[in-house]
Amino acid sequence: MKKRLLQITAGAILLATAAPAFALQCLGTLTNVYLNDAGAVIILPSYAPSYTQICNIKTDWKGISKDICWGWFSQANNAVVESRQFRVSYQDTSATCGTLPAYSNAPAPYYIMLY
């Protein structure tokens, strides 16, 4: 009985620590997406007060690789063209969706998702 209780407790602890906790998840639409000459992918989401950078297609940016960035750039463009909901999740930020820092001062996303 003690062994089984220990197994259940250990399993619960592993499950609780395996999934990452997202500090911030923002959901809305994108009004605009643009790519500047330095390679920065910048979006204007409905939930933020200004444009925010999500990655860079020319160089790794805040831990986001160029390869991931190309995919995110494509998803962001699709969100604008198809008027789809767009979720950006961030870790390790004290900002709220409404107070995200502008442009390259924004934290790097953990993931983005289209709805």
Buried (B, 14 or more C-beta within 10 A) or exposed (E): EEEEEEEEEEEEEEEEEEEEEEBBEBBBBBEEBEBEEEBBBBBBBEBBEEBBBBBBBEEBBEEBEBEBBEEBBEBBBBBBEEEEEBBBBBBEBEBEBEEBBEEBEBBBBBBBBEE
